[in-house]
């Protein structure tokens, strides 16, 4: 459980770093990397919380 929380935090931090690189350099590849990381992090977070909710039922 703790490992998954840290992984989520690190992925969100990685997406933020990609967006900061995009803001600094203007290269579209960093924006694309950030969006891909953010998308999969949110999908994983929703799956994680769905499992937690299903455990309560």
PyMOL Python script that loads the backbone (N, CA, C, O; Angstrom):
from pymol import cmd

cmd.read_pdbstr("""\
ATOM      1  N   UNK A   1       0.826  -1.181   0.000  1.00  0.00           N
ATOM      2  CA  UNK A   1       0.000   0.000   0.000  1.00  0.00           C
ATOM      3  C   UNK A   1       0.876   1.252   0.000  1.00  0.00           C
ATOM      4  O   UNK A   1       0.669   2.172  -0.791  1.00  0.00           O
ATOM      5  N   UNK A   2       1.846   1.267   0.893  1.00  0.00           N
ATOM      6  CA  UNK A   2       2.738   2.421   0.976  1.00  0.00           C
ATOM      7  C   UNK A   2       3.560   2.559  -0.299  1.00  0.00           C
ATOM      8  O   UNK A   2       3.831   3.669  -0.755  1.00  0.00           O
ATOM      9  N   UNK A   3       3.953   1.426  -0.870  1.00  0.00           N
ATOM     10  CA  UNK A   3       4.735   1.451  -2.104  1.00  0.00           C
ATOM     11  C   UNK A   3       3.925   2.070  -3.243  1.00  0.00           C
ATOM     12  O   UNK A   3       4.459   2.842  -4.039  1.00  0.00           O
ATOM     13  N   UNK A   4       2.652   1.735  -3.319  1.00  0.00           N
ATOM     14  CA  UNK A   4       1.810   2.305  -4.378  1.00  0.00           C
ATOM     15  C   UNK A   4       1.621   3.804  -4.200  1.00  0.00           C
ATOM     16  O   UNK A   4       1.580   4.544  -5.182  1.00  0.00           O
ATOM     17  N   UNK A   5       1.506   4.255  -2.962  1.00  0.00           N
ATOM     18  CA  UNK A   5       1.370   5.695  -2.711  1.00  0.00           C
ATOM     19  C   UNK A   5       2.621   6.442  -3.156  1.00  0.00           C
ATOM     20  O   UNK A   5       2.539   7.501  -3.778  1.00  0.00           O
ATOM     21  N   UNK A   6       3.776   5.876  -2.829  1.00  0.00           N
ATOM     22  CA  UNK A   6       5.027   6.527  -3.238  1.00  0.00           C
ATOM     23  C   UNK A   6       5.182   6.506  -4.752  1.00  0.00           C
ATOM     24  O   UNK A   6       5.672   7.472  -5.336  1.00  0.00           O
ATOM     25  N   UNK A   7       4.770   5.417  -5.391  1.00  0.00           N
ATOM     26  CA  UNK A   7       4.855   5.335  -6.848  1.00  0.00           C
ATOM     27  C   UNK A   7       3.971   6.396  -7.496  1.00  0.00           C
ATOM     28  O   UNK A   7       4.389   7.049  -8.453  1.00  0.00           O
ATOM     29  N   UNK A   8       2.761   6.573  -6.987  1.00  0.00           N
ATOM     30  CA  UNK A   8       1.863   7.607  -7.513  1.00  0.00           C
ATOM     31  C   UNK A   8       2.490   8.997  -7.356  1.00  0.00           C
ATOM     32  O   UNK A   8       2.463   9.811  -8.279  1.00  0.00           O
ATOM     33  N   UNK A   9       3.048   9.250  -6.180  1.00  0.00           N
ATOM     34  CA  UNK A   9       3.672  10.541  -5.933  1.00  0.00           C
ATOM     35  C   UNK A   9       4.841  10.782  -6.887  1.00  0.00           C
ATOM     36  O   UNK A   9       4.996  11.881  -7.418  1.00  0.00           O
ATOM     37  N   UNK A  10       5.654   9.765  -7.100  1.00  0.00           N
ATOM     38  CA  UNK A  10       6.799   9.920  -7.991  1.00  0.00           C
ATOM     39  C   UNK A  10       6.369  10.112  -9.445  1.00  0.00           C
ATOM     40  O   UNK A  10       6.983  10.891 -10.175  1.00  0.00           O
ATOM     41  N   UNK A  11       5.328   9.413  -9.864  1.00  0.00           N
ATOM     42  CA  UNK A  11       4.834   9.611 -11.224  1.00  0.00           C
ATOM     43  C   UNK A  11       4.262  11.014 -11.409  1.00  0.00           C
ATOM     44  O   UNK A  11       4.495  11.640 -12.442  1.00  0.00           O
ATOM     45  N   UNK A  12       3.522  11.513 -10.429  1.00  0.00           N
ATOM     46  CA  UNK A  12       3.003  12.875 -10.523  1.00  0.00           C
ATOM     47  C   UNK A  12       4.140  13.893 -10.531  1.00  0.00           C
ATOM     48  O   UNK A  12       4.079  14.896 -11.241  1.00  0.00           O
ATOM     49  N   UNK A  13       5.165  13.632  -9.747  1.00  0.00           N
ATOM     50  CA  UNK A  13       6.327  14.505  -9.741  1.00  0.00           C
ATOM     51  C   UNK A  13       7.034  14.465 -11.097  1.00  0.00           C
ATOM     52  O   UNK A  13       7.485  15.497 -11.594  1.00  0.00           O
ATOM     53  N   UNK A  14       7.129  13.286 -11.687  1.00  0.00           N
ATOM     54  CA  UNK A  14       7.727  13.158 -13.017  1.00  0.00           C
ATOM     55  C   UNK A  14       6.945  13.921 -14.072  1.00  0.00           C
ATOM     56  O   UNK A  14       7.537  14.555 -14.946  1.00  0.00           O
ATOM     57  N   UNK A  15       5.623  13.866 -13.998  1.00  0.00           N
ATOM     58  CA  UNK A  15       4.796  14.624 -14.941  1.00  0.00           C
ATOM     59  C   UNK A  15       4.998  16.120 -14.744  1.00  0.00           C
ATOM     60  O   UNK A  15       5.054  16.874 -15.715  1.00  0.00           O
ATOM     61  N   UNK A  16       5.107  16.553 -13.486  1.00  0.00           N
ATOM     62  CA  UNK A  16       5.334  17.975 -13.213  1.00  0.00           C
ATOM     63  C   UNK A  16       6.688  18.428 -13.759  1.00  0.00           C
ATOM     64  O   UNK A  16       6.810  19.535 -14.283  1.00  0.00           O
ATOM     65  N   UNK A  17       7.693  17.580 -13.636  1.00  0.00           N
ATOM     66  CA  UNK A  17       9.012  17.911 -14.174  1.00  0.00           C
ATOM     67  C   UNK A  17       8.959  18.014 -15.693  1.00  0.00           C
ATOM     68  O   UNK A  17       9.574  18.908 -16.274  1.00  0.00           O
ATOM     69  N   UNK A  18       8.233  17.112 -16.339  1.00  0.00           N
ATOM     70  CA  UNK A  18       8.086  17.176 -17.796  1.00  0.00           C
ATOM     71  C   UNK A  18       7.405  18.473 -18.217  1.00  0.00           C
ATOM     72  O   UNK A  18       7.815  19.106 -19.189  1.00  0.00           O
ATOM     73  N   UNK A  19       6.360  18.869 -17.482  1.00  0.00           N
ATOM     74  CA  UNK A  19       5.683  20.125 -17.817  1.00  0.00           C
ATOM     75  C   UNK A  19       6.581  21.330 -17.561  1.00  0.00           C
ATOM     76  O   UNK A  19       6.513  22.319 -18.291  1.00  0.00           O
ATOM     77  N   UNK A  20       7.419  21.254 -16.533  1.00  0.00           N
ATOM     78  CA  UNK A  20       8.365  22.348 -16.272  1.00  0.00           C
ATOM     79  C   UNK A  20       9.393  22.432 -17.400  1.00  0.00           C
ATOM     80  O   UNK A  20       9.753  23.530 -17.825  1.00  0.00           O
ATOM     81  N   UNK A  21       9.868  21.285 -17.889  1.00  0.00           N
ATOM     82  CA  UNK A  21      10.794  21.291 -19.027  1.00  0.00           C
ATOM     83  C   UNK A  21      10.118  21.864 -20.262  1.00  0.00           C
ATOM     84  O   UNK A  21      10.739  22.601 -21.028  1.00  0.00           O
ATOM     85  N   UNK A  22       8.839  21.526 -20.457  1.00  0.00           N
ATOM     86  CA  UNK A  22       8.101  22.074 -21.592  1.00  0.00           C
ATOM     87  C   UNK A  22       7.982  23.593 -21.475  1.00  0.00           C
ATOM     88  O   UNK A  22       8.146  24.311 -22.461  1.00  0.00           O
ATOM     89  N   UNK A  23       7.695  24.076 -20.268  1.00  0.00           N
ATOM     90  CA  UNK A  23       7.573  25.521 -20.072  1.00  0.00           C
ATOM     91  C   UNK A  23       8.922  26.210 -20.278  1.00  0.00           C
ATOM     92  O   UNK A  23       8.984  27.337 -20.769  1.00  0.00           O
ATOM     93  N   UNK A  24       9.988  25.529 -19.901  1.00  0.00           N
ATOM     94  CA  UNK A  24      11.311  26.131 -20.033  1.00  0.00           C
ATOM     95  C   UNK A  24      11.870  26.086 -21.442  1.00  0.00           C
ATOM     96  O   UNK A  24      12.508  27.039 -21.888  1.00  0.00           O
ATOM     97  N   UNK A  25      11.636  24.982 -22.151  1.00  0.00           N
ATOM     98  CA  UNK A  25      12.251  24.818 -23.471  1.00  0.00           C
ATOM     99  C   UNK A  25      11.284  25.052 -24.619  1.00  0.00           C
ATOM    100  O   UNK A  25      11.703  25.436 -25.711  1.00  0.00           O
ATOM    101  N   UNK A  26      10.004  24.826 -24.390  1.00  0.00           N
ATOM    102  CA  UNK A  26       9.019  24.983 -25.455  1.00  0.00           C
ATOM    103  C   UNK A  26       8.958  23.795 -26.400  1.00  0.00           C
ATOM    104  O   UNK A  26       8.271  23.856 -27.420  1.00  0.00           O
ATOM    105  N   UNK A  27       9.668  22.706 -26.080  1.00  0.00           N
ATOM    106  CA  UNK A  27       9.649  21.527 -26.939  1.00  0.00           C
ATOM    107  C   UNK A  27       8.405  20.690 -26.624  1.00  0.00           C
ATOM    108  O   UNK A  27       8.136  20.339 -25.475  1.00  0.00           O
ATOM    109  N   UNK A  28       7.670  20.389 -27.676  1.00  0.00           N
ATOM    110  CA  UNK A  28       6.385  19.708 -27.517  1.00  0.00           C
ATOM    111  C   UNK A  28       6.533  18.279 -26.990  1.00  0.00           C
ATOM    112  O   UNK A  28       5.582  17.732 -26.432  1.00  0.00           O
ATOM    113  N   UNK A  29       7.696  17.673 -27.156  1.00  0.00           N
ATOM    114  CA  UNK A  29       7.857  16.295 -26.693  1.00  0.00           C
ATOM    115  C   UNK A  29       7.735  16.192 -25.179  1.00  0.00           C
ATOM    116  O   UNK A  29       7.239  15.188 -24.667  1.00  0.00           O
ATOM    117  N   UNK A  30       8.179  17.215 -24.456  1.00  0.00           N
ATOM    118  CA  UNK A  30       8.061  17.189 -23.002  1.00  0.00           C
ATOM    119  C   UNK A  30       6.598  17.301 -22.565  1.00  0.00           C
ATOM    120  O   UNK A  30       6.190  16.680 -21.584  1.00  0.00           O
ATOM    121  N   UNK A  31       5.824  18.084 -23.287  1.00  0.00           N
ATOM    122  CA  UNK A  31       4.392  18.183 -22.989  1.00  0.00           C
ATOM    123  C   UNK A  31       3.710  16.841 -23.240  1.00  0.00           C
ATOM    124  O   UNK A  31       2.858  16.415 -22.459  1.00  0.00           O
ATOM    125  N   UNK A  32       4.089  16.178 -24.334  1.00  0.00           N
ATOM    126  CA  UNK A  32       3.512  14.869 -24.664  1.00  0.00           C
ATOM    127  C   UNK A  32       3.885  13.836 -23.604  1.00  0.00           C
ATOM    128  O   UNK A  32       3.035  13.057 -23.174  1.00  0.00           O
ATOM    129  N   UNK A  33       5.157  13.823 -23.176  1.00  0.00           N
ATOM    130  CA  UNK A  33       5.587  12.901 -22.123  1.00  0.00           C
ATOM    131  C   UNK A  33       4.813  13.159 -20.828  1.00  0.00           C
ATOM    132  O   UNK A  33       4.365  12.225 -20.164  1.00  0.00           O
ATOM    133  N   UNK A  34       4.664  14.433 -20.482  1.00  0.00           N
ATOM    134  CA  UNK A  34       3.947  14.782 -19.258  1.00  0.00           C
ATOM    135  C   UNK A  34       2.499  14.340 -19.298  1.00  0.00           C
ATOM    136  O   UNK A  34       1.973  13.839 -18.305  1.00  0.00           O
ATOM    137  N   UNK A  35       1.852  14.522 -20.439  1.00  0.00           N
ATOM    138  CA  UNK A  35       0.450  14.122 -20.563  1.00  0.00           C
ATOM    139  C   UNK A  35       0.292  12.609 -20.505  1.00  0.00           C
ATOM    140  O   UNK A  35      -0.657  12.105 -19.904  1.00  0.00           O
ATOM    141  N   UNK A  36       1.216  11.884 -21.124  1.00  0.00           N
ATOM    142  CA  UNK A  36       1.145  10.420 -21.092  1.00  0.00           C
ATOM    143  C   UNK A  36       1.350   9.916 -19.666  1.00  0.00           C
ATOM    144  O   UNK A  36       0.610   9.050 -19.201  1.00  0.00           O
ATOM    145  N   UNK A  37       2.353  10.455 -18.971  1.00  0.00           N
ATOM    146  CA  UNK A  37       2.596  10.044 -17.585  1.00  0.00           C
ATOM    147  C   UNK A  37       1.392  10.379 -16.714  1.00  0.00           C
ATOM    148  O   UNK A  37       0.969   9.565 -15.893  1.00  0.00           O
ATOM    149  N   UNK A  38       0.844  11.572 -16.891  1.00  0.00           N
ATOM    150  CA  UNK A  38      -0.309  11.996 -16.099  1.00  0.00           C
ATOM    151  C   UNK A  38      -1.529  11.116 -16.378  1.00  0.00           C
ATOM    152  O   UNK A  38      -2.246  10.735 -15.452  1.00  0.00           O
ATOM    153  N   UNK A  39      -1.763  10.797 -17.640  1.00  0.00           N
ATOM    154  CA  UNK A  39      -2.910   9.963 -18.006  1.00  0.00           C
ATOM    155  C   UNK A  39      -2.824   8.592 -17.337  1.00  0.00           C
ATOM    156  O   UNK A  39      -3.794   8.141 -16.727  1.00  0.00           O
ATOM    157  N   UNK A  40      -1.690   7.935 -17.443  1.00  0.00           N
ATOM    158  CA  UNK A  40      -1.557   6.593 -16.880  1.00  0.00           C
ATOM    159  C   UNK A  40      -1.509   6.617 -15.365  1.00  0.00           C
ATOM    160  O   UNK A  40      -1.923   5.655 -14.717  1.00  0.00           O
ATOM    161  N   UNK A  41      -1.014   7.697 -14.793  1.00  0.00           N
ATOM    162  CA  UNK A  41      -1.031   7.817 -13.335  1.00  0.00           C
ATOM    163  C   UNK A  41      -2.461   7.958 -12.828  1.00  0.00           C
ATOM    164  O   UNK A  41      -2.827   7.347 -11.824  1.00  0.00           O
ATOM    165  N   UNK A  42      -3.263   8.752 -13.511  1.00  0.00           N
ATOM    166  CA  UNK A  42      -4.661   8.909 -13.106  1.00  0.00           C
ATOM    167  C   UNK A  42      -5.448   7.619 -13.304  1.00  0.00           C
ATOM    168  O   UNK A  42      -6.292   7.282 -12.473  1.00  0.00           O
ATOM    169  N   UNK A  43      -5.190   6.901 -14.376  1.00  0.00           N
ATOM    170  CA  UNK A  43      -5.861   5.616 -14.587  1.00  0.00           C
ATOM    171  C   UNK A  43      -5.497   4.645 -13.471  1.00  0.00           C
ATOM    172  O   UNK A  43      -6.364   3.954 -12.936  1.00  0.00           O
ATOM    173  N   UNK A  44      -4.221   4.593 -13.123  1.00  0.00           N
ATOM    174  CA  UNK A  44      -3.785   3.705 -12.040  1.00  0.00           C
ATOM    175  C   UNK A  44      -4.381   4.139 -10.703  1.00  0.00           C
ATOM    176  O   UNK A  44      -4.746   3.292  -9.888  1.00  0.00           O
ATOM    177  N   UNK A  45      -4.485   5.439 -10.469  1.00  0.00           N
ATOM    178  CA  UNK A  45      -5.066   5.931  -9.219  1.00  0.00           C
ATOM    179  C   UNK A  45      -6.544   5.566  -9.124  1.00  0.00           C
ATOM    180  O   UNK A  45      -7.012   5.156  -8.061  1.00  0.00           O
ATOM    181  N   UNK A  46      -7.280   5.708 -10.217  1.00  0.00           N
ATOM    182  CA  UNK A  46      -8.692   5.334 -10.203  1.00  0.00           C
ATOM    183  C   UNK A  46      -8.854   3.836  -9.953  1.00  0.00           C
ATOM    184  O   UNK A  46      -9.752   3.424  -9.219  1.00  0.00           O
ATOM    185  N   UNK A  47      -7.999   3.030 -10.554  1.00  0.00           N
ATOM    186  CA  UNK A  47      -8.060   1.581 -10.326  1.00  0.00           C
ATOM    187  C   UNK A  47      -7.731   1.260  -8.866  1.00  0.00           C
ATOM    188  O   UNK A  47      -8.375   0.405  -8.258  1.00  0.00           O
ATOM    189  N   UNK A  48      -6.745   1.935  -8.311  1.00  0.00           N
ATOM    190  CA  UNK A  48      -6.351   1.730  -6.923  1.00  0.00           C
ATOM    191  C   UNK A  48      -7.508   2.055  -5.977  1.00  0.00           C
ATOM    192  O   UNK A  48      -7.812   1.282  -5.068  1.00  0.00           O
ATOM    193  N   UNK A  49      -8.145   3.200  -6.199  1.00  0.00           N
ATOM    194  CA  UNK A  49      -9.259   3.585  -5.334  1.00  0.00           C
ATOM    195  C   UNK A  49     -10.484   2.705  -5.555  1.00  0.00           C
ATOM    196  O   UNK A  49     -11.260   2.478  -4.627  1.00  0.00           O
ATOM    197  N   UNK A  50     -10.661   2.210  -6.775  1.00  0.00           N
ATOM    198  CA  UNK A  50     -11.775   1.280  -7.024  1.00  0.00           C
ATOM    199  C   UNK A  50     -11.580  -0.013  -6.241  1.00  0.00           C
ATOM    200  O   UNK A  50     -12.539  -0.570  -5.707  1.00  0.00           O
ATOM    201  N   UNK A  51     -10.361  -0.484  -6.173  1.00  0.00           N
ATOM    202  CA  UNK A  51     -10.077  -1.681  -5.386  1.00  0.00           C
ATOM    203  C   UNK A  51     -10.334  -1.416  -3.912  1.00  0.00           C
ATOM    204  O   UNK A  51     -10.898  -2.265  -3.222  1.00  0.00           O
ATOM    205  N   UNK A  52      -9.932  -0.262  -3.427  1.00  0.00           N
ATOM    206  CA  UNK A  52     -10.194   0.080  -2.031  1.00  0.00           C
ATOM    207  C   UNK A  52     -11.691   0.149  -1.732  1.00  0.00           C
ATOM    208  O   UNK A  52     -12.134  -0.306  -0.677  1.00  0.00           O
ATOM    209  N   UNK A  53     -12.457   0.705  -2.639  1.00  0.00           N
ATOM    210  CA  UNK A  53     -13.899   0.806  -2.452  1.00  0.00           C
ATOM    211  C   UNK A  53     -14.534  -0.592  -2.496  1.00  0.00           C
ATOM    212  O   UNK A  53     -15.421  -0.901  -1.701  1.00  0.00           O
ATOM    213  N   UNK A  54     -14.073  -1.427  -3.428  1.00  0.00           N
ATOM    214  CA  UNK A  54     -14.633  -2.777  -3.520  1.00  0.00           C
ATOM    215  C   UNK A  54     -14.286  -3.628  -2.297  1.00  0.00           C
ATOM    216  O   UNK A  54     -15.050  -4.523  -1.937  1.00  0.00           O
ATOM    217  N   UNK A  55     -13.166  -3.367  -1.664  1.00  0.00           N
ATOM    218  CA  UNK A  55     -12.832  -4.088  -0.434  1.00  0.00           C
ATOM    219  C   UNK A  55     -13.785  -3.744   0.689  1.00  0.00           C
ATOM    220  O   UNK A  55     -14.054  -4.579   1.553  1.00  0.00           O
ATOM    221  N   UNK A  56     -14.298  -2.534   0.688  1.00  0.00           N
ATOM    222  CA  UNK A  56     -15.228  -2.091   1.746  1.00  0.00           C
ATOM    223  C   UNK A  56     -16.614  -2.713   1.582  1.00  0.00           C
ATOM    224  O   UNK A  56     -17.352  -2.847   2.557  1.00  0.00           O
ATOM    225  N   UNK A  57     -16.965  -3.087   0.373  1.00  0.00           N
ATOM    226  CA  UNK A  57     -18.317  -3.624   0.109  1.00  0.00           C
ATOM    227  C   UNK A  57     -18.431  -5.049   0.552  1.00  0.00           C
ATOM    228  O   UNK A  57     -19.492  -5.657   0.408  1.00  0.00           O
TER     229      UNK A  57
END
""", "prot")
cmd.dss("prot")
cmd.show_as("cartoon", "prot")
cmd.util.cbc("prot")
cmd.orient("prot")
